[in-house]
Structures are given as C-alpha cells and as structure tokens.
Amino acid sequence: MLRCLLPVIALLTGCANECQDLCKNMADWAETECDQTFPKEQVNDCLSTYSNDNVSEAQLADCAEYNERIDEEWSCDELDSYFD
C-alpha cells in the first residue's frame, strides 16, 4: 500500500515552482516571526499569480534567491504594509 502512495506523494510535493514556494514560505515566515497571518485567499492569489504559465525563468531564479533569505530581505515592519 505504501509503495503505491509514494509516487502520488512525490507528484504532490513537486507541483509548486520557486515563486509559489516563496508565497507559502513568506506567509509562514510572517506568522512565525511577525505574528501576522496572511489570509488564505491572499496566499491562494499569490499562488495563482505565479503559476508556471505566468513566470519567466528569470523570475523563478529571483524567487529561488529570495526563498533562501526571506529574513534578510524583509522585516516585520515592512510586512505591516500588507496588512493595512
């Protein structure tokens, strides 16, 4: 049974691109570090905006870079503008 589920799990985890990962990681970071919660709709909008059909290779490279250093690029004070 587990052997049958492994391919499904692998497919599900590999669906998001670097920019979509950044959407989720930034929302997680905001909640963990800044005690701010992005509404689920806003995260879903971000995921849609950065779907594979909407991003270039350059954007994906930028997102990959920012994913590595969210806490160096943004502060909790800067996030406040997203919650106004």
N, C-alpha and C positions, 0 to 999 in steps of 0.2 A: 504494500500500500504506500509506504513512504517513498519507495522508488518511483512510483507513479506521480507523486506530488512534486518531486524535486524539479522536473522540467517546468511545471507550472509556476512554482515559486521563483525560479530563475527568470522566467519571462516577465513576471510581475515586477521584480526588483529592477530590471533593466530598461524599463519603459521611459523613465524621465531623462531629459537631457540636462546638461550642466546648468542652464538658466532656470529650468524648473526645479532642480535641486537647490539652487540659490533661493528661490521663492520660499521653499519649505525650511531651509536652514536659517534664513533670516527671520522668519516667523518664530521658529524655535528659539533662536538666539534672543529675540525681543522678549519672549516670555520668560526665559531663564534668567537673562542678565538684567532686564529692564522692568520686569513685572508688567509688561504690556502684552495684550493679546490681540493679534490681527484677527478680524472676523473671518470665518471660514470662507465666506463669499469673496472676500478680498484676496485670499490665498488662491482660491479657485480661478479668479480673474487673472491673477499673475500667471498661473499655470497655463491658462488658455492663451494669453498674450504671447507667451514664449514657447508655444508648441513647435514641434520640429519644422512645420511648414512656414513658420514666421521668423525664424532666426538664421542668421548667416554664420559661417564658420568663425568669423572674427568675433561676433557676439558670444558664441559658445566659448571661445578662448578667453574672452574677458570675464565671463561668468565663472569659468573654472578658476581663474586667478582670484577673483573676489571671494569665491567659496572657501578658499584657503585662509583668508584673513578678514573675515567679517568684522571681528572686534577691532581690527586696526583701521578699517575704513569708516565705520560708523560708531557713533556714541549714542547713549540713551537719550541725551538732549536732542540730537538730530532726529531721532525716531519720533519725538513728540510731535513734529510737524505732520506725521502720517496720521496722528490720532486727533487732530483738531477738527 
